[in-house]
Amino acid sequence: MDTNKFNATNYNDWLRNLRIVLDFKNQGYVLDKPLPTALSEGSSHEERLTFDKWLEDNRKVRSIILASMTNEIRSNMIGLRMFPG
């Protein structure tokens, strides 16, 4: 990701590389699947695990995405609430 940082002109190449990295880490699903349904008192153990895993993977993916941008673009994105979590 260091050699192909997103610079606003290379979106397709950047996204392809990002997906390769995230798929390798088994975290690509975060880009495609929404946040699981909010937990309630009646949520099962499995639902809680799924919810917690999605939040943790989302946090990691967010960091990877920000790290894969040029400094200028990253500085414009850091304050935005683009992702839950």
N, CA, C and O atoms as a GROMACS GRO file, in nm:
protein
  340
    1MET      N    1   0.082  -0.119   0.000
    1MET     CA    2   0.000   0.000   0.000
    1MET      C    3   0.087   0.126   0.000
    1MET      O    4   0.040   0.233  -0.039
    2ASP      N    5   0.211   0.115   0.042
    2ASP     CA    6   0.298   0.233   0.047
    2ASP      C    7   0.329   0.290  -0.090
    2ASP      O    8   0.344   0.411  -0.105
    3THR      N    9   0.340   0.204  -0.189
    3THR     CA   10   0.379   0.252  -0.322
    3THR      C   11   0.261   0.295  -0.407
    3THR      O   12   0.282   0.350  -0.515
    4ASN      N   13   0.141   0.272  -0.362
    4ASN     CA   14   0.024   0.307  -0.442
    4ASN      C   15  -0.080   0.378  -0.356
    4ASN      O   16  -0.197   0.340  -0.354
    5LYS      N   17  -0.036   0.481  -0.284
    5LYS     CA   18  -0.128   0.555  -0.198
    5LYS      C   19  -0.231   0.628  -0.281
    5LYS      O   20  -0.202   0.676  -0.391
    6PHE      N   21  -0.352   0.637  -0.228
    6PHE     CA   22  -0.458   0.709  -0.298
    6PHE      C   23  -0.421   0.857  -0.306
    6PHE      O   24  -0.389   0.920  -0.205
    7ASN      N   25  -0.426   0.911  -0.429
    7ASN     CA   26  -0.388   1.051  -0.450
    7ASN      C   27  -0.494   1.129  -0.527
    7ASN      O   28  -0.466   1.238  -0.577
    8ALA      N   29  -0.613   1.076  -0.538
    8ALA     CA   30  -0.728   1.136  -0.608
    8ALA      C   31  -0.724   1.114  -0.758
    8ALA      O   32  -0.820   1.151  -0.827
    9THR      N   33  -0.618   1.054  -0.810
    9THR     CA   34  -0.614   1.026  -0.955
    9THR      C   35  -0.603   0.876  -0.983
    9THR      O   36  -0.611   0.835  -1.098
   10ASN      N   37  -0.586   0.796  -0.880
   10ASN     CA   38  -0.560   0.653  -0.899
   10ASN      C   39  -0.660   0.565  -0.823
   10ASN      O   40  -0.623   0.460  -0.770
   11TYR      N   41  -0.784   0.608  -0.817
   11TYR     CA   42  -0.884   0.539  -0.736
   11TYR      C   43  -0.896   0.390  -0.769
   11TYR      O   44  -0.894   0.307  -0.678
   12ASN      N   45  -0.907   0.355  -0.896
   12ASN     CA   46  -0.928   0.215  -0.933
   12ASN      C   47  -0.811   0.127  -0.890
   12ASN      O   48  -0.832   0.019  -0.835
   13ASP      N   49  -0.688   0.172  -0.914
   13ASP     CA   50  -0.570   0.096  -0.872
   13ASP      C   51  -0.563   0.086  -0.720
   13ASP      O   52  -0.535  -0.020  -0.664
   14TRP      N   53  -0.590   0.198  -0.653
   14TRP     CA   54  -0.585   0.201  -0.507
   14TRP      C   55  -0.689   0.106  -0.447
   14TRP      O   56  -0.658   0.030  -0.355
   15LEU      N   57  -0.811   0.110  -0.500
   15LEU     CA   58  -0.917   0.024  -0.447
   15LEU      C   59  -0.885  -0.123  -0.471
   15LEU      O   60  -0.908  -0.206  -0.383
   16ARG      N   61  -0.832  -0.156  -0.586
   16ARG     CA   62  -0.795  -0.294  -0.615
   16ARG      C   63  -0.690  -0.342  -0.514
   16ARG      O   64  -0.702  -0.452  -0.460
   17ASN      N   65  -0.588  -0.260  -0.490
   17ASN     CA   66  -0.485  -0.298  -0.393
   17ASN      C   67  -0.540  -0.306  -0.251
   17ASN      O   68  -0.505  -0.396  -0.175
   18LEU      N   69  -0.627  -0.212  -0.216
   18LEU     CA   70  -0.689  -0.214  -0.083
   18LEU      C   71  -0.767  -0.343  -0.063
   18LEU      O   72  -0.756  -0.407   0.042
   19ARG      N   73  -0.846  -0.381  -0.162
   19ARG     CA   74  -0.925  -0.505  -0.150
   19ARG      C   75  -0.835  -0.629  -0.138
   19ARG      O   76  -0.868  -0.722  -0.065
   20ILE      N   77  -0.723  -0.630  -0.208
   20ILE     CA   78  -0.630  -0.742  -0.197
   20ILE      C   79  -0.581  -0.754  -0.053
   20ILE      O   80  -0.581  -0.863   0.004
   21VAL      N   81  -0.539  -0.642   0.004
   21VAL     CA   82  -0.489  -0.643   0.142
   21VAL      C   83  -0.598  -0.685   0.240
   21VAL      O   84  -0.576  -0.769   0.326
   22LEU      N   85  -0.717  -0.627   0.225
   22LEU     CA   86  -0.825  -0.658   0.319
   22LEU      C   87  -0.873  -0.802   0.304
   22LEU      O   88  -0.907  -0.867   0.403
   23ASP      N   89  -0.877  -0.852   0.181
   23ASP     CA   90  -0.916  -0.993   0.162
   23ASP      C   91  -0.813  -1.086   0.225
   23ASP      O   92  -0.850  -1.188   0.283
   24PHE      N   93  -0.685  -1.052   0.214
   24PHE     CA   94  -0.580  -1.132   0.277
   24PHE      C   95  -0.600  -1.137   0.429
   24PHE      O   96  -0.576  -1.240   0.492
   25LYS      N   97  -0.644  -1.027   0.486
   25LYS     CA   98  -0.665  -1.018   0.630
   25LYS      C   99  -0.806  -1.064   0.672
   25LYS      O  100  -0.842  -1.054   0.789
   26ASN      N  101  -0.884  -1.113   0.576
   26ASN     CA  102  -1.023  -1.155   0.601
   26ASN      C  103  -1.107  -1.042   0.659
   26ASN      O  104  -1.192  -1.064   0.746
   27GLN      N  105  -1.083  -0.920   0.611
   27GLN     CA  106  -1.157  -0.804   0.659
   27GLN      C  107  -1.229  -0.729   0.546
   27GLN      O  108  -1.290  -0.626   0.571
   28GLY      N  109  -1.221  -0.779   0.425
   28GLY     CA  110  -1.284  -0.713   0.312
   28GLY      C  111  -1.435  -0.701   0.325
   28GLY      O  112  -1.496  -0.612   0.265
   29TYR      N  113  -1.494  -0.789   0.402
   29TYR     CA  114  -1.640  -0.786   0.419
   29TYR      C  115  -1.689  -0.654   0.478
   29TYR      O  116  -1.803  -0.615   0.457
   30VAL      N  117  -1.603  -0.586   0.552
   30VAL     CA  118  -1.643  -0.460   0.616
   30VAL      C  119  -1.681  -0.355   0.512
   30VAL      O  120  -1.765  -0.269   0.538
   31LEU      N  121  -1.619  -0.362   0.394
   31LEU     CA  122  -1.652  -0.266   0.288
   31LEU      C  123  -1.787  -0.295   0.226
   31LEU      O  124  -1.852  -0.205   0.173
   32ASP      N  125  -1.830  -0.420   0.232
   32ASP     CA  126  -1.949  -0.462   0.159
   32ASP      C  127  -2.072  -0.488   0.246
   32ASP      O  128  -2.185  -0.479   0.198
   33LYS      N  129  -2.050  -0.520   0.372
   33LYS     CA  130  -2.162  -0.554   0.460
   33LYS      C  131  -2.185  -0.442   0.560
   33LYS      O  132  -2.089  -0.388   0.615
   34PRO      N  133  -2.310  -0.408   0.586
   34PRO     CA  134  -2.339  -0.302   0.683
   34PRO      C  135  -2.312  -0.350   0.826
   34PRO      O  136  -2.299  -0.470   0.852
   35LEU      N  137  -2.306  -0.254   0.915
   35LEU     CA  138  -2.295  -0.286   1.057
   35LEU      C  139  -2.409  -0.379   1.095
   35LEU      O  140  -2.524  -0.353   1.060
   36PRO      N  141  -2.379  -0.488   1.166
   36PRO     CA  142  -2.487  -0.578   1.208
   36PRO      C  143  -2.590  -0.504   1.293
   36PRO      O  144  -2.562  -0.397   1.348
   37THR      N  145  -2.707  -0.562   1.302
   37THR     CA  146  -2.816  -0.504   1.380
   37THR      C  147  -2.769  -0.474   1.522
   37THR      O  148  -2.695  -0.551   1.582
   38ALA      N  149  -2.813  -0.361   1.573
   38ALA     CA  150  -2.775  -0.321   1.708
   38ALA      C  151  -2.813  -0.430   1.808
   38ALA      O  152  -2.914  -0.499   1.793
   39LEU      N  153  -2.731  -0.444   1.908
   39LEU     CA  154  -2.755  -0.546   2.010
   39LEU      C  155  -2.865  -0.501   2.106
   39LEU      O  156  -2.887  -0.382   2.128
   40SER      N  157  -2.931  -0.599   2.161
   40SER     CA  158  -3.032  -0.574   2.264
   40SER      C  159  -3.008  -0.673   2.377
   40SER      O  160  -2.920  -0.758   2.368
   41GLU      N  161  -3.087  -0.662   2.481
   41GLU     CA  162  -3.072  -0.756   2.593
   41GLU      C  163  -3.096  -0.899   2.548
   41GLU      O  164  -3.041  -0.992   2.607
   42GLY      N  165  -3.178  -0.916   2.446
   42GLY     CA  166  -3.210  -1.050   2.398
   42GLY      C  167  -3.116  -1.104   2.293
   42GLY      O  168  -3.137  -1.213   2.241
   43SER      N  169  -3.012  -1.029   2.260
   43SER     CA  170  -2.918  -1.074   2.157
   43SER      C  171  -2.844  -1.199   2.203
   43SER      O  172  -2.806  -1.212   2.319
   44SER      N  173  -2.826  -1.290   2.109
   44SER     CA  174  -2.756  -1.414   2.141
   44SER      C  175  -2.605  -1.390   2.152
   44SER      O  176  -2.554  -1.285   2.112
   45HIS      N  177  -2.538  -1.487   2.208
   45HIS     CA  178  -2.392  -1.480   2.220
   45HIS      C  179  -2.329  -1.466   2.081
   45HIS      O  180  -2.236  -1.388   2.062
   46GLU      N  181  -2.380  -1.542   1.986
   46GLU     CA  182  -2.327  -1.537   1.849
   46GLU      C  183  -2.348  -1.398   1.787
   46GLU      O  184  -2.258  -1.346   1.720
   47GLU      N  185  -2.464  -1.338   1.810
   47GLU     CA  186  -2.490  -1.203   1.759
   47GLU      C  187  -2.394  -1.102   1.821
   47GLU      O  188  -2.347  -1.010   1.754
   48ARG      N  189  -2.366  -1.119   1.949
   48ARG     CA  190  -2.272  -1.029   2.016
   48ARG      C  191  -2.131  -1.046   1.960
   48ARG      O  192  -2.061  -0.947   1.938
   49LEU      N  193  -2.090  -1.169   1.938
   49LEU     CA  194  -1.957  -1.193   1.880
   49LEU      C  195  -1.946  -1.134   1.740
   49LEU      O  196  -1.846  -1.071   1.707
   50THR      N  197  -2.050  -1.153   1.659
   50THR     CA  198  -2.051  -1.099   1.523
   50THR      C  199  -2.044  -0.947   1.525
   50THR      O  200  -1.968  -0.887   1.449
   51PHE      N  201  -2.122  -0.886   1.611
   51PHE     CA  202  -2.125  -0.740   1.623
   51PHE      C  203  -1.988  -0.687   1.667
   51PHE      O  204  -1.936  -0.593   1.607
   52ASP      N  205  -1.930  -0.747   1.770
   52ASP     CA  206  -1.800  -0.704   1.821
   52ASP      C  207  -1.690  -0.723   1.718
   52ASP      O  208  -1.601  -0.639   1.704
   53LYS      N  209  -1.695  -0.836   1.645
   53LYS     CA  210  -1.593  -0.861   1.542
   53LYS      C  211  -1.603  -0.758   1.431
   53LYS      O  212  -1.501  -0.708   1.384
   54TRP      N  213  -1.726  -0.725   1.389
   54TRP     CA  214  -1.742  -0.625   1.283
   54TRP      C  215  -1.687  -0.491   1.328
   54TRP      O  216  -1.617  -0.424   1.251
   55LEU      N  217  -1.716  -0.449   1.452
   55LEU     CA  218  -1.664  -0.322   1.502
   55LEU      C  219  -1.512  -0.321   1.506
   55LEU      O  220  -1.450  -0.222   1.466
   56GLU      N  221  -1.452  -0.429   1.553
   56GLU     CA  222  -1.306  -0.437   1.560
   56GLU      C  223  -1.244  -0.437   1.420
   56GLU      O  224  -1.148  -0.364   1.395
   57ASP      N  225  -1.299  -0.517   1.330
   57ASP     CA  226  -1.247  -0.520   1.193
   57ASP      C  227  -1.268  -0.385   1.124
   57ASP      O  228  -1.182  -0.342   1.047
   58ASN      N  229  -1.380  -0.320   1.150
   58ASN     CA  230  -1.405  -0.188   1.092
   58ASN      C  231  -1.299  -0.088   1.139
   58ASN      O  232  -1.250  -0.008   1.059
   59ARG      N  233  -1.264  -0.092   1.266
   59ARG     CA  234  -1.161  -0.003   1.319
   59ARG      C  235  -1.028  -0.027   1.249
   59ARG      O  236  -0.958   0.068   1.213
   60LYS      N  237  -0.993  -0.153   1.229
   60LYS     CA  238  -0.868  -0.186   1.161
   60LYS      C  239  -0.870  -0.143   1.015
   60LYS      O  240  -0.773  -0.089   0.964
   61VAL      N  241  -0.982  -0.168   0.948
   61VAL     CA  242  -0.995  -0.130   0.806
   61VAL      C  243  -0.986   0.021   0.792
   61VAL      O  244  -0.922   0.071   0.700
   62ARG      N  245  -1.051   0.093   0.881
   62ARG     CA  246  -1.043   0.239   0.879
   62ARG      C  247  -0.898   0.286   0.886
   62ARG      O  248  -0.858   0.376   0.812
   63SER      N  249  -0.820   0.224   0.972
   63SER     CA  250  -0.679   0.261   0.986
   63SER      C  251  -0.601   0.228   0.859
   63SER      O  252  -0.518   0.308   0.815
   64ILE      N  253  -0.628   0.113   0.801
   64ILE     CA  254  -0.560   0.075   0.677
   64ILE      C  255  -0.596   0.173   0.565
   64ILE      O  256  -0.508   0.215   0.490
   65ILE      N  257  -0.723   0.209   0.555
   65ILE     CA  258  -0.766   0.303   0.452
   65ILE      C  259  -0.694   0.437   0.470
   65ILE      O  260  -0.641   0.492   0.374
   66LEU      N  261  -0.694   0.489   0.591
   66LEU     CA  262  -0.628   0.618   0.615
   66LEU      C  263  -0.478   0.610   0.588
   66LEU      O  264  -0.420   0.704   0.534
   67ALA      N  265  -0.415   0.500   0.626
   67ALA     CA  266  -0.272   0.485   0.603
   67ALA      C  267  -0.238   0.472   0.455
   67ALA      O  268  -0.124   0.494   0.415
   68SER      N  269  -0.336   0.436   0.374
   68SER     CA  270  -0.310   0.414   0.232
   68SER      C  271  -0.343   0.537   0.147
   68SER      O  272  -0.355   0.528   0.025
   69MET      N  273  -0.357   0.653   0.211
   69MET     CA  274  -0.383   0.778   0.141
   69MET      C  275  -0.262   0.870   0.154
   69MET      O  276  -0.182   0.856   0.246
   70THR      N  277  -0.251   0.963   0.061
   70THR     CA  278  -0.146   1.064   0.075
   70THR      C  279  -0.175   1.147   0.199
   70THR      O  280  -0.288   1.152   0.247
   71ASN      N  281  -0.073   1.212   0.252
   71ASN     CA  282  -0.090   1.293   0.372
   71ASN      C  283  -0.196   1.400   0.354
   71ASN      O  284  -0.276   1.425   0.445
   72GLU      N  285  -0.199   1.464   0.239
   72GLU     CA  286  -0.296   1.570   0.213
   72GLU      C  287  -0.440   1.518   0.220
   72GLU      O  288  -0.525   1.579   0.285
   73ILE      N  289  -0.465   1.407   0.154
   73ILE     CA  290  -0.601   1.351   0.154
   73ILE      C  291  -0.636   1.299   0.293
   73ILE      O  292  -0.747   1.321   0.341
   74ARG      N  293  -0.542   1.232   0.357
   74ARG     CA  294  -0.567   1.178   0.492
   74ARG      C  295  -0.603   1.290   0.589
   74ARG      O  296  -0.693   1.274   0.671
   75SER      N  297  -0.533   1.402   0.582
   75SER     CA  298  -0.560   1.510   0.676
   75SER      C  299  -0.701   1.566   0.658
   75SER      O  300  -0.760   1.618   0.753
   76ASN      N  301  -0.756   1.556   0.538
   76ASN     CA  302  -0.893   1.600   0.513
   76ASN      C  303  -0.996   1.498   0.560
   76ASN      O  304  -1.112   1.534   0.582
   77MET      N  305  -0.957   1.374   0.577
   77MET     CA  306  -1.049   1.266   0.612
   77MET      C  307  -1.055   1.236   0.761
   77MET      O  308  -1.158   1.189   0.809
   78ILE      N  309  -0.949   1.261   0.832
   78ILE     CA  310  -0.939   1.214   0.970
   78ILE      C  311  -1.054   1.265   1.058
   78ILE      O  312  -1.103   1.190   1.141
   79GLY      N  313  -1.096   1.388   1.041
   79GLY     CA  314  -1.203   1.442   1.125
   79GLY      C  315  -1.343   1.400   1.085
   79GLY      O  316  -1.438   1.422   1.160
   80LEU      N  317  -1.357   1.339   0.969
   80LEU     CA  318  -1.489   1.299   0.922
   80LEU      C  319  -1.536   1.171   0.989
   80LEU      O  320  -1.455   1.083   1.018
   81ARG      N  321  -1.664   1.161   1.015
   81ARG     CA  322  -1.722   1.037   1.068
   81ARG      C  323  -1.772   0.956   0.949
   81ARG      O  324  -1.893   0.944   0.928
   82MET      N  325  -1.678   0.902   0.873
   82MET     CA  326  -1.713   0.826   0.753
   82MET      C  327  -1.762   0.687   0.787
   82MET      O  328  -1.836   0.626   0.709
   83PHE      N  329  -1.722   0.638   0.901
   83PHE     CA  330  -1.750   0.499   0.936
   83PHE      C  331  -1.803   0.495   1.079
   83PHE      O  332  -1.765   0.578   1.161
   84PRO      N  333  -1.890   0.400   1.108
   84PRO     CA  334  -1.929   0.384   1.248
   84PRO      C  335  -1.813   0.329   1.330
   84PRO      O  336  -1.723   0.266   1.275
   85GLY      N  337  -1.815   0.353   1.457
   85GLY     CA  338  -1.715   0.293   1.545
   85GLY      C  339  -1.611   0.382   1.591
   85GLY      O  340  -1.522   0.340   1.666
   0.00000   0.00000   0.00000
